[in-house]
């Protein structure tokens, strides 16, 4: 730790260790309803605490973690990635239902059910919160600080990516993590290319937006939300 500012050490512990600790607590109740107050409070609390460290302890600007304004090319790239992923998701659901297959992979069904059980405003809150706070905690801050500490952009990208994937175990199954890894690699790559965290936030929010209109999407293709089925404790199917 010699030569590394204490503020940065604390910031990295908060950014990477905080979500992991919260995920561990959440993992005890994967089958129950989402605790909206706890979820939103924890993520925004960690994020605001980290921003306070950056501004008032490290005495550095928000640009030091990739939050810059007016980089319209990067924002357009983030929008393109997000819209492309939405289209791919819609086509995937459509093709699956056309073939008589489940719209949602079994590995993701339980987590999706918990999200679609939320009221519409709750789904919006979850999507916006994830898109903003996770990009600050898992990408902008740790990538910039770890690259400065290690001198390696690959190590700086890999460590937060691993933590990002593991943190999703709090509400999802291991099988779902392949999708999380793909999304994490996509967003990490976007950040490394643009160094613009706002572009990553735009892409992240758009990618997660599917969950907002998923019930309507399933109805549109003749498979109502109640058709989402998850495996119960004894192996039985539990309807949404």
C-alpha positions as CSV (number, residue, x, y, z in Angstrom):
1,X,0.0,0.0,0.0
2,X,3.1,2.3,0.0
3,X,2.5,5.3,-2.1
4,X,-1.2,4.6,-2.6
5,X,-3.3,7.4,-1.1
6,X,-5.5,6.2,1.8
7,X,-8.5,7.9,0.2
8,X,-8.1,5.7,-2.9
9,X,-7.7,2.5,-0.9
10,X,-10.9,3.3,1.0
11,X,-12.6,4.2,-2.3
12,X,-11.7,0.9,-3.9
13,X,-12.8,-1.0,-0.9
14,X,-16.1,0.8,-1.0
15,X,-16.6,0.5,-4.7
16,X,-15.7,-3.2,-5.0
17,X,-16.2,-4.6,-1.5
18,X,-19.5,-2.8,-0.7
19,X,-21.6,-4.4,-3.5
20,X,-20.1,-7.8,-2.8
21,X,-21.1,-7.5,0.9
22,X,-24.6,-6.4,-0.1
23,X,-24.8,-9.3,-2.6
24,X,-23.9,-11.7,0.2
25,X,-26.8,-10.4,2.3
26,X,-29.2,-10.5,-0.6
27,X,-28.3,-14.1,-1.5
28,X,-30.1,-15.3,1.7
29,X,-33.5,-14.4,0.2
30,X,-33.3,-15.1,-3.5
31,X,-36.8,-16.6,-3.6
32,X,-38.5,-13.7,-1.8
33,X,-39.7,-10.4,-3.2
34,X,-37.1,-7.7,-3.9
35,X,-36.6,-5.3,-1.0
36,X,-36.9,-2.1,-2.9
37,X,-35.9,0.2,-0.1
38,X,-32.8,-1.9,0.8
39,X,-31.8,-2.4,-2.8
40,X,-32.0,1.3,-3.8
41,X,-30.7,2.6,-0.5
42,X,-27.6,0.4,-0.5
43,X,-26.6,1.1,-4.1
44,X,-27.2,4.9,-4.0
45,X,-25.6,5.0,-0.5
46,X,-22.4,3.3,-1.8
47,X,-22.4,5.5,-4.9
48,X,-22.8,8.8,-3.1
49,X,-20.3,7.8,-0.5
50,X,-17.8,7.1,-3.2
51,X,-18.5,10.4,-5.0
52,X,-17.9,12.2,-1.7
53,X,-14.5,10.5,-1.4
54,X,-13.6,11.5,-4.9
55,X,-14.6,15.2,-4.5
56,X,-13.8,15.9,-0.8
57,X,-11.1,13.5,0.2
58,X,-9.1,12.8,-3.0
59,X,-10.0,16.3,-4.2
60,X,-10.4,15.2,-7.7
61,X,-13.0,16.1,-10.3
62,X,-15.7,13.7,-11.6
63,X,-13.7,13.5,-14.9
64,X,-11.2,11.4,-12.9
65,X,-13.7,8.6,-13.1
66,X,-14.9,9.2,-16.6
67,X,-17.9,11.5,-16.0
68,X,-17.5,14.1,-18.7
69,X,-20.0,16.1,-20.7
70,X,-20.5,16.8,-24.3
71,X,-18.8,13.7,-25.7
72,X,-21.6,13.1,-28.1
73,X,-19.8,10.5,-30.2
74,X,-19.3,8.3,-27.2
75,X,-22.9,8.8,-26.1
76,X,-24.1,7.8,-29.6
77,X,-22.0,4.7,-29.4
78,X,-23.5,3.8,-26.0
79,X,-27.0,4.4,-27.5
80,X,-26.3,2.2,-30.5
81,X,-25.0,-0.6,-28.3
82,X,-28.1,-0.4,-26.0
83,X,-30.6,-0.3,-28.8
84,X,-28.9,-3.2,-30.6
85,X,-29.1,-5.3,-27.4
86,X,-32.8,-4.4,-27.0
87,X,-33.5,-5.6,-30.6
88,X,-31.5,-8.8,-30.1
89,X,-33.5,-9.5,-26.9
90,X,-36.8,-8.9,-28.6
91,X,-35.9,-11.1,-31.6
92,X,-34.6,-13.8,-29.2
93,X,-37.9,-13.9,-27.3
94,X,-39.9,-13.9,-30.5
95,X,-38.0,-16.7,-32.0
96,X,-38.1,-18.8,-28.8
97,X,-41.8,-18.4,-28.6
98,X,-42.3,-19.2,-32.2
99,X,-40.4,-22.5,-31.7
100,X,-42.5,-23.3,-28.6
101,X,-39.6,-22.8,-26.3
102,X,-39.5,-20.8,-23.1
103,X,-39.2,-17.0,-23.6
104,X,-36.8,-16.7,-20.6
105,X,-33.9,-19.2,-20.1
106,X,-34.4,-21.4,-17.0
107,X,-31.2,-20.0,-15.4
108,X,-32.7,-16.5,-15.5
109,X,-36.4,-17.2,-14.9
110,X,-36.4,-16.8,-11.1
111,X,-34.6,-13.5,-11.2
112,X,-36.8,-12.2,-14.0
113,X,-39.9,-13.2,-12.1
114,X,-38.9,-11.2,-9.1
115,X,-38.3,-8.2,-11.3
116,X,-41.6,-8.5,-13.3
117,X,-43.4,-8.8,-10.0
118,X,-42.4,-5.2,-9.2
119,X,-44.8,-2.3,-10.1
120,X,-43.8,-0.4,-13.2
121,X,-42.2,2.5,-11.2
122,X,-40.2,-0.1,-9.3
123,X,-38.8,-1.5,-12.5
124,X,-37.9,1.9,-13.7
125,X,-36.1,2.7,-10.4
126,X,-34.2,-0.6,-10.5
127,X,-33.1,0.0,-14.1
128,X,-32.0,3.6,-13.6
129,X,-30.2,2.8,-10.3
130,X,-28.3,-0.1,-11.9
131,X,-27.3,1.9,-14.9
132,X,-25.9,4.8,-12.9
133,X,-24.5,3.3,-9.7
134,X,-23.0,0.1,-11.1
135,X,-21.1,2.0,-13.8
136,X,-19.6,4.3,-11.1
137,X,-18.9,1.5,-8.7
138,X,-17.7,-1.2,-11.1
139,X,-16.2,0.7,-14.0
140,X,-15.4,4.3,-13.9
141,X,-13.8,4.6,-10.4
142,X,-12.0,1.2,-10.1
143,X,-10.7,1.0,-13.7
144,X,-9.2,4.5,-13.4
145,X,-7.7,4.0,-10.0
146,X,-6.4,0.5,-10.5
147,X,-4.7,1.4,-13.8
148,X,-2.9,4.2,-11.9
149,X,-1.9,1.8,-9.2
150,X,-0.9,-1.2,-11.3
151,X,0.1,0.4,-14.6
152,X,-1.9,-2.3,-16.4
153,X,-5.1,-1.4,-18.2
154,X,-6.0,-5.2,-18.5
155,X,-5.7,-5.8,-14.8
156,X,-7.6,-2.6,-14.0
157,X,-10.4,-3.9,-16.3
158,X,-10.4,-7.5,-15.2
159,X,-10.6,-7.0,-11.4
160,X,-13.8,-4.9,-11.4
161,X,-15.3,-7.1,-14.1
162,X,-14.9,-10.2,-11.9
163,X,-16.4,-8.4,-9.0
164,X,-19.3,-7.1,-11.1
165,X,-20.1,-10.7,-12.2
166,X,-19.8,-12.1,-8.6
167,X,-22.0,-9.3,-7.2
168,X,-24.9,-10.5,-9.3
169,X,-24.9,-13.8,-7.5
170,X,-26.9,-11.9,-4.8
171,X,-30.1,-12.1,-6.9
172,X,-29.4,-14.5,-9.7
173,X,-28.3,-18.1,-10.3
174,X,-24.9,-19.2,-11.4
175,X,-26.3,-20.0,-14.8
176,X,-27.4,-16.4,-15.4
177,X,-23.8,-15.2,-14.9
178,X,-22.8,-15.9,-18.5
179,X,-25.2,-13.2,-19.6
180,X,-23.9,-10.9,-16.9
181,X,-20.3,-11.6,-18.0
182,X,-21.2,-10.8,-21.6
183,X,-22.8,-7.5,-20.6
184,X,-19.9,-6.6,-18.4
185,X,-17.3,-7.3,-21.1
186,X,-19.4,-5.1,-23.5
187,X,-19.6,-2.2,-21.1
188,X,-16.0,-2.5,-20.0
189,X,-14.9,-2.5,-23.6
190,X,-17.0,0.6,-24.3
191,X,-15.4,2.4,-21.4
192,X,-11.9,1.5,-22.3
193,X,-12.5,2.7,-25.9
194,X,-14.3,6.0,-25.0
195,X,-13.2,6.7,-21.4
196,X,-16.7,8.1,-21.1
197,X,-18.8,6.8,-18.2
198,X,-21.9,8.6,-19.4
199,X,-21.8,6.5,-22.6
200,X,-21.7,3.3,-20.4
201,X,-24.6,4.5,-18.3
202,X,-26.7,5.1,-21.4
203,X,-25.9,1.7,-22.8
204,X,-26.5,0.0,-19.4
205,X,-29.8,1.7,-18.9
206,X,-31.0,0.8,-22.4
207,X,-29.8,-2.9,-22.1
208,X,-31.7,-3.3,-18.8
209,X,-34.8,-1.4,-20.1
210,X,-36.1,-4.7,-21.5
211,X,-37.2,-5.7,-18.0
212,X,-39.5,-2.6,-18.0
213,X,-41.6,-3.7,-20.9
214,X,-41.1,-7.5,-20.7
215,X,-44.6,-8.3,-19.4
216,X,-46.1,-6.3,-22.3
217,X,-43.7,-7.9,-24.7
218,X,-44.7,-11.4,-23.6
219,X,-48.3,-10.5,-24.0
220,X,-47.6,-9.2,-27.5
221,X,-46.2,-12.5,-28.6
222,X,-48.9,-14.6,-27.0
223,X,-47.1,-15.7,-23.9
224,X,-48.4,-13.8,-20.9
225,X,-46.2,-12.9,-17.9
226,X,-47.9,-15.7,-15.9
227,X,-46.2,-18.1,-18.3
228,X,-42.8,-17.4,-16.7
229,X,-42.3,-20.4,-14.6
230,X,-39.5,-21.0,-12.1
231,X,-38.4,-24.1,-10.3
232,X,-39.7,-24.3,-6.7
233,X,-37.9,-25.6,-3.7
234,X,-39.1,-29.2,-4.3
235,X,-38.5,-29.0,-8.0
236,X,-42.1,-28.1,-8.9
237,X,-43.0,-25.3,-11.2
238,X,-44.2,-22.1,-9.6
239,X,-46.2,-19.8,-11.9
240,X,-45.5,-16.1,-11.8
